[in-house]
Amino acid sequence: MPVLNKSDIHRALKNVSGWTEKNKEIRKDFEFPDFIRAIAFVNSIALLAEKVNHHPDIDIRWNRVTLTLSTHSEGGLTVKDFDLARKIESLLK
């Protein structure tokens, strides 16, 4: 899977609200009312990530979850990262 160029990344970011790009990664912070809801969100991401065989880096701080996506095997951002970001966003609807 080819690594996206800066122009492609800029276009793709328009379709994933709140995600930002830095150092060949995209990331977003999610905040929940409490720890239980944050963990439930992480558990739903785990099931989704296993299904598509693409796994985010996850940082959990009580009610805040930070997700970071990059296609490490390709050395940067690919379509897989933005596809997973959109699927993660759909979990919140």
Backbone as numpy.savetxt, mean C-alpha at the origin, in Angstrom:
# Nx Ny Nz CAx CAy CAz Cx Cy Cz
8.10 -7.79 -14.53 7.24 -6.61 -14.53 8.15 -5.37 -14.53
7.96 -4.46 -15.48 8.85 -3.30 -15.58 8.62 -2.27 -14.47
9.69 -1.62 -14.08 9.62 -0.53 -13.11 9.02 0.69 -13.81
8.15 1.39 -13.11 7.50 2.57 -13.67 8.45 3.77 -13.66
8.33 4.62 -14.68 9.11 5.85 -14.68 8.38 6.93 -13.88
9.03 8.06 -13.65 8.46 9.13 -12.83 7.10 9.61 -13.34
6.97 9.71 -14.65 5.71 10.16 -15.24 4.60 9.16 -14.96
4.89 7.88 -15.13 3.90 6.84 -14.85 3.51 6.83 -13.38
4.49 7.01 -12.51 4.23 7.04 -11.07 3.32 8.22 -10.72
3.62 9.38 -11.28 2.82 10.58 -11.01 1.36 10.36 -11.44
1.16 9.75 -12.61 -0.20 9.45 -13.10 -0.88 8.44 -12.19
-0.16 7.40 -11.80 -0.76 6.34 -10.97 -1.14 6.85 -9.59
-0.37 7.79 -9.05 -0.69 8.34 -7.73 -2.03 9.06 -7.72
-2.47 9.56 -8.84 -3.77 10.24 -8.91 -4.93 9.28 -8.66
-4.68 7.98 -8.80 -5.73 6.98 -8.63 -5.71 6.30 -7.27
-4.81 6.74 -6.39 -4.72 6.18 -5.03 -4.61 7.34 -4.04
-5.74 7.82 -3.60 -5.83 8.99 -2.75 -5.01 8.86 -1.46
-4.18 9.86 -1.22 -3.45 9.93 0.03 -2.11 9.20 0.04
-1.82 8.45 -0.99 -0.54 7.74 -1.07 0.51 8.71 -1.60
1.72 8.61 -1.06 2.82 9.46 -1.51 4.00 8.60 -1.93
4.83 9.16 -2.80 5.99 8.41 -3.31 7.27 9.04 -2.80
8.19 8.17 -2.38 9.51 8.62 -1.95 10.44 7.42 -1.99
11.61 7.62 -2.54 12.64 6.58 -2.55 12.16 5.24 -3.11
11.48 5.28 -4.25 11.03 4.07 -4.95 10.00 3.28 -4.16
9.22 3.98 -3.33 8.15 3.35 -2.54 6.94 4.28 -2.53
5.77 3.70 -2.31 4.60 4.51 -2.00 4.16 4.14 -0.60
3.60 5.14 0.11 3.19 4.87 1.48 1.97 5.70 1.84
1.29 5.19 2.87 0.13 5.91 3.37 -0.08 5.53 4.83
-0.51 6.53 5.62 -0.90 6.31 7.01 -2.41 6.19 7.09
-2.87 5.23 7.86 -4.29 5.02 8.10 -4.52 5.14 9.60
-5.56 5.85 10.01 -5.86 6.00 11.44 -7.24 5.44 11.73
-7.33 4.74 12.86 -8.57 4.07 13.26 -8.94 4.51 14.67
-10.20 4.28 15.08 -10.63 4.70 16.42 -9.87 4.00 17.56
-9.38 2.78 17.30 -8.71 2.04 18.36 -7.81 0.94 17.78
-7.09 0.27 18.65 -6.14 -0.77 18.26 -6.83 -1.95 17.59
-7.97 -2.36 18.12 -8.69 -3.51 17.57 -9.06 -3.28 16.11
-9.55 -2.12 15.78 -9.91 -1.83 14.39 -8.68 -1.72 13.49
-7.60 -1.20 14.03 -6.35 -1.14 13.26 -5.86 -2.55 12.93
-5.91 -3.44 13.90 -5.47 -4.82 13.68 -6.42 -5.55 12.73
-7.70 -5.29 12.82 -8.65 -5.91 11.89 -8.31 -5.49 10.46
-7.96 -4.22 10.27 -7.56 -3.73 8.95 -6.31 -4.45 8.47
-5.32 -4.60 9.35 -4.08 -5.30 8.99 -4.39 -6.75 8.63
-5.26 -7.39 9.37 -5.62 -8.78 9.06 -6.27 -8.89 7.68
-7.12 -7.94 7.33 -7.75 -7.98 6.01 -6.71 -7.75 4.91
-5.72 -6.91 5.19 -4.63 -6.69 4.24 -3.81 -7.96 4.07
-3.56 -8.66 5.17 -2.78 -9.90 5.11 -3.43 -10.91 4.18
-4.74 -11.07 4.29 -5.46 -12.01 3.42 -5.37 -11.58 1.96
-5.55 -10.30 1.72 -5.47 -9.76 0.36 -4.06 -9.93 -0.21
-3.05 -9.60 0.58 -1.67 -9.68 0.12 -1.27 -11.11 -0.23
-1.71 -12.05 0.57 -1.42 -13.45 0.27 -2.08 -13.88 -1.04
-3.30 -13.41 -1.24 -4.04 -13.78 -2.45 -3.34 -13.30 -3.71
-2.78 -12.10 -3.67 -2.13 -11.54 -4.86 -0.61 -11.73 -4.84
-0.11 -12.36 -3.78 1.33 -12.63 -3.62 2.17 -11.36 -3.75
1.72 -10.31 -3.07 2.46 -9.04 -3.03 2.21 -8.45 -1.65
3.26 -8.26 -0.87 3.12 -7.96 0.54 3.68 -6.59 0.91
2.88 -5.77 1.57 3.36 -4.45 1.99 4.22 -4.57 3.25
5.04 -3.56 3.48 5.67 -3.39 4.78 4.62 -2.70 5.65
4.44 -3.21 6.86 3.38 -2.72 7.74 3.98 -2.28 9.07
3.64 -1.06 9.48 4.04 -0.55 10.79 2.76 -0.23 11.56
2.62 -0.80 12.74 1.42 -0.60 13.56 1.82 0.17 14.82
1.15 1.28 15.04 1.36 2.09 16.25 -0.01 2.39 16.84
-0.44 1.56 17.76 -1.74 1.59 18.41 -2.87 1.72 17.39
-3.36 2.91 17.09 -4.49 3.05 16.17 -4.06 3.53 14.78
-2.76 3.58 14.54 -2.23 4.06 13.26 -1.49 2.93 12.55
-1.81 2.76 11.28 -1.15 1.75 10.45 -0.50 2.47 9.28
0.79 2.25 9.10 1.50 2.81 7.95 1.86 1.66 7.02
1.45 1.80 5.76 1.76 0.79 4.75 2.75 1.37 3.75
3.72 0.55 3.38 4.70 0.93 2.37 4.74 -0.16 1.32
4.63 0.25 0.06 4.64 -0.69 -1.06 5.78 -0.40 -2.01
6.42 -1.45 -2.46 7.45 -1.40 -3.49 7.63 -2.82 -4.00
7.98 -2.96 -5.25 8.27 -4.29 -5.78 9.76 -4.51 -5.64
10.15 -5.05 -4.49 11.57 -5.21 -4.16 12.32 -6.04 -5.20
11.66 -7.05 -5.73 12.33 -7.91 -6.72 12.68 -7.16 -8.00
11.99 -6.04 -8.26 12.25 -5.24 -9.46 13.05 -3.98 -9.15
13.23 -3.69 -7.87 14.01 -2.52 -7.48 13.28 -1.20 -7.60
11.96 -1.23 -7.50 11.20 0.02 -7.59 9.72 -0.23 -7.64
9.01 0.78 -8.11 7.55 0.71 -8.19 7.10 0.12 -9.52
6.12 -0.77 -9.42 5.52 -1.37 -10.62 4.00 -1.24 -10.51
3.34 -1.69 -11.54 1.88 -1.69 -11.55 1.33 -2.48 -10.36
2.04 -3.53 -9.94 1.59 -4.35 -8.81 1.38 -3.51 -7.55
2.24 -2.53 -7.33 2.13 -1.70 -6.13 0.86 -0.85 -6.15
0.57 -0.27 -7.29 -0.61 0.57 -7.39 -1.89 -0.25 -7.43
-1.84 -1.44 -8.01 -2.99 -2.35 -7.97 -3.32 -2.73 -6.54
-2.29 -3.07 -5.76 -2.52 -3.44 -4.36 -3.01 -2.24 -3.56
-2.46 -1.06 -3.80 -2.92 0.14 -3.09 -4.41 0.36 -3.33
-4.86 0.21 -4.57 -6.29 0.38 -4.87 -7.13 -0.68 -4.16
-6.65 -1.91 -4.12 -7.39 -2.98 -3.43 -7.45 -2.72 -1.93
-6.37 -2.21 -1.37 -6.37 -1.86 0.05 -7.39 -0.76 0.32
-7.42 0.25 -0.54 -8.40 1.34 -0.39 -9.83 0.80 -0.43
-10.07 -0.20 -1.26 -11.43 -0.73 -1.37 -11.87 -1.46 -0.08
-10.92 -1.88 0.75 -11.26 -2.50 2.02 -11.93 -1.53 2.97
-11.72 -0.25 2.76 -12.24 0.77 3.67 -13.63 1.26 3.27
-14.13 0.77 2.17 -15.45 1.24 1.69 -16.57 0.41 2.25
